[in-house]
Amino acid sequence: MLDGSGTIQSTTLTLRKPTREDGEAIWQLIRACKPLDENSMYCNLVQCDHFADTCVIAETPEQGVVGWVSGHMVPSDPDTIFVWQVAVSPDARGMGLGGKMLSHLINREHTKHVTRMQTTITLDNDASWALFKRFTSRMGGELTHEPHFKRNDHFGGHHDTEHMVTIQLRETGVRKAA
Ligand SMILES: CC(C)(COP(=O)(O)OP(=O)(O)OC[C@H]1O[C@@H](n2cnc3c(N)ncnc32)[C@H](O)[C@@H]1OP(=O)(O)O)[C@@H](O)C(=O)NCCC(=O)NCCS
């Protein structure tokens, strides 16, 4: 997709719903995208199988899977989509792919009614904060956050506190493109 000078070689980036056949490639991509938590391959297969409507795969003919977003509708709030993980292959970063996948995610038949996006981010993940702040300003929304899954209360000291980020989206129906 990128040559040494950062030029996009592929003209055919595809964003689509995952299928079971994508599970292993997603698992490999997540392993290459520190600091993401690695899940079991089985977890990724269930996401592809049961949550395909709220997950996004990005692929090119040359490189296969270069991007992934996993998400689900919040069971107690049908207007809110929760984004679990966003992963962009190291050599495809900085070209807006993360933002493109988030926009794609909320423009589907299944999701275009949502008024909120949520995700959790640790305070030290600069790239993730930048991605969601940029997405918020592009969509014309408002971003708030507060500690949610806490280091000692919930992770037993094994993981930094995850802040729940809530993006109140101003636009529903036809969304701004990426
Ligand atoms: C976070 C991640 C998905 C961003 O993907 P991406 O396609 O490179 O993001 P974009 O190109 O859409 O960039 C969005 C914004 O983030 C900024 N950004 C990207 N990487 C950054 C970094 N390391 N530090 C600070 N800002 C960064 C970009 O400059 C851009 O802002 P701008 O448009 O104002 O310039 C990617 O870096 C990644 O996979 N990281 C590892 C896994 C991870 O941490 N995932 C997020 C947690 S769920």
The ligand as a Tripos MOL2 file, in Angstrom:
@<TRIPOS>MOLECULE
LIG
   48    50     1     0     0
SMALL
NO_CHARGES

@<TRIPOS>ATOM
      1 C1         -4.4720    4.5080   16.5650 C.3       1 LIG1
      2 C2         -4.3960    4.0570   15.1060 C.3       1 LIG1
      3 C3         -5.5380    3.1110   14.8260 C.3       1 LIG1
      4 C4         -4.5420    5.3390   14.2250 C.3       1 LIG1
      5 O1         -4.6540    4.9120   12.8650 O.3       1 LIG1
      6 P1         -4.2670    5.8760   11.6490 P.3       1 LIG1
      7 O2         -4.9430    5.3620   10.4310 O.co2     1 LIG1
      8 O3         -2.8010    6.0580   11.5960 O.co2     1 LIG1
      9 O4         -4.9460    7.2330   12.1220 O.3       1 LIG1
     10 P2         -5.2500    8.4790   11.1870 P.3       1 LIG1
     11 O5         -4.3030    8.5280   10.0230 O.co2     1 LIG1
     12 O6         -6.7490    8.4690   10.8830 O.co2     1 LIG1
     13 O7         -4.8860    9.6850   12.1560 O.3       1 LIG1
     14 C5         -5.8340   10.3220   12.9520 C.3       1 LIG1
     15 C6         -5.1570   11.4540   13.7070 C.3       1 LIG1
     16 O8         -4.2350   10.8920   14.6570 O.3       1 LIG1
     17 C7         -2.9550   11.5000   14.5120 C.3       1 LIG1
     18 N1         -1.9630   10.4840   14.9130 N.ar      1 LIG1
     19 C8         -1.7320    9.2980   14.3150 C.ar      1 LIG1
     20 N2         -0.7410    8.6550   14.9780 N.ar      1 LIG1
     21 C9         -0.3700    9.4400   16.0160 C.ar      1 LIG1
     22 C10         0.5840    9.3160   17.0750 C.ar      1 LIG1
     23 N3          1.3690    8.2220   17.1980 N.pl3     1 LIG1
     24 N4          0.6660   10.3240   17.9760 N.ar      1 LIG1
     25 C11        -0.1050   11.4020   17.8840 C.ar      1 LIG1
     26 N5         -1.0370   11.5990   16.8950 N.ar      1 LIG1
     27 C12        -1.1490   10.6140   15.9910 C.ar      1 LIG1
     28 C13        -2.8950   11.8830   13.0590 C.3       1 LIG1
     29 O9         -1.9600   12.9210   12.8530 O.3       1 LIG1
     30 C14        -4.3220   12.3400   12.8010 C.3       1 LIG1
     31 O10        -4.5700   13.6230   13.2670 O.3       1 LIG1
     32 P3         -4.6380   14.8610   12.2030 P.3       1 LIG1
     33 O11        -5.5800   14.4330   11.1260 O.co2     1 LIG1
     34 O12        -5.1150   15.9770   13.0380 O.co2     1 LIG1
     35 O13        -3.2390   15.0060   11.6840 O.co2     1 LIG1
     36 C15        -3.0300    3.3900   14.7610 C.3       1 LIG1
     37 O14        -1.9870    4.2610   15.1540 O.3       1 LIG1
     38 C16        -2.8290    2.0390   15.4700 C.2       1 LIG1
     39 O15        -3.2550    1.0010   14.9800 O.2       1 LIG1
     40 N6         -2.1680    2.0790   16.6480 N.am      1 LIG1
     41 C17        -1.9080    0.8430   17.4250 C.3       1 LIG1
     42 C18        -3.1740    0.2770   18.0280 C.3       1 LIG1
     43 C19        -3.9320    1.2590   18.8850 C.2       1 LIG1
     44 O16        -3.4000    1.9050   19.7760 O.2       1 LIG1
     45 N7         -5.2630    1.3910   18.6040 N.am      1 LIG1
     46 C20        -6.1350    2.3460   19.2680 C.3       1 LIG1
     47 C21        -6.6920    1.8130   20.5160 C.3       1 LIG1
     48 S1         -8.2480    0.9980   20.2930 S.3       1 LIG1
@<TRIPOS>BOND
     1     1     2 1
     2     2     3 1
     3     2     4 1
     4     2    36 1
     5     4     5 1
     6     5     6 1
     7     6     7 2
     8     6     8 1
     9     6     9 1
    10     9    10 1
    11    10    11 2
    12    10    12 1
    13    10    13 1
    14    13    14 1
    15    14    15 1
    16    15    16 1
    17    15    30 1
    18    16    17 1
    19    17    18 1
    20    17    28 1
    21    18    19 ar
    22    18    27 ar
    23    19    20 ar
    24    20    21 ar
    25    21    22 ar
    26    21    27 ar
    27    22    23 1
    28    22    24 ar
    29    24    25 ar
    30    25    26 ar
    31    26    27 ar
    32    28    29 1
    33    28    30 1
    34    30    31 1
    35    31    32 1
    36    32    33 2
    37    32    34 1
    38    32    35 1
    39    36    37 1
    40    36    38 1
    41    38    39 2
    42    38    40 1
    43    40    41 1
    44    41    42 1
    45    42    43 1
    46    43    44 2
    47    43    45 1
    48    45    46 1
    49    46    47 1
    50    47    48 1
@<TRIPOS>SUBSTRUCTURE
     1 LIG1         1 GROUP 0 **** ****
